[in-house]
């Protein structure tokens, strides 16, 4: 995915990798903690249509709190990612306690596990349980990007 240019310095679209990956190399992992406070991410799936169409860019604001029913981007820890550390874009069904921050670091012998409930739709009655210990960061989607923001 080529890096999109922006007219505003507040929105910095992210590309997974600037170089072409070889057939054997895993995609480059970018640490989401290094992203700017506001950035754009490509939605390359139709699982959120019609509200969020496949191929649109979503503006993510790291400064916004993540609350129930928010659309969020969850970044897995590099070693917990299944296929090249791809972020997941899902609706949050629960909220972590303010005292728990990602990545979760509890005592290694603790039997306590932090979990998140997420779903593909805001009104879903069926949620998936995700292990918060395998997540590096979670940021709220603020809105769909205006195509003019990302135009060259």
C-alpha positions, 0 to 999 in steps of 0.5 A: 500500500503506497503511503498517502499524502496529506494536506494536514499535518495532523493526519498522518496515514500509515503504511505497513511497509515502505519496501516490497516484501519478499516472498519469505519475509513477514510484513514489517511491524510498526510499533503503534506507540510510535504513531502520531496522535492522529493517523489514518488506517485503511479498512480493507474488509467489508465486515463493517459495511454499510456504515464503514465501506471497504476501502475507506480510510479511518481517522484514529485518534490515540488521545480519545478514550475507548468506551463501550460501542466505540469502533477501535483499532486493536494492535496485537503484540508482535509475537502474538500476531498470527499473520504479520501483526495486522491490526483488528478493527472491531466494536468494543463491547467492554471497557478496561478499568482505567488502572489497566493499560495496554500492554497488560503487565501483571505479575507472571504468577498471577492467575488473573487475566484481563479480557476484552469483549469485541464484535463486528457490529455495534448491536451484536448480541454475540461477542468474542472474548479477546485476551488483553495480554496479547494486545499492545495498544487500542485506539479509538476510531474518530471518523471516516476520512474525507477523501480530500484529506488524503488527496495528493 
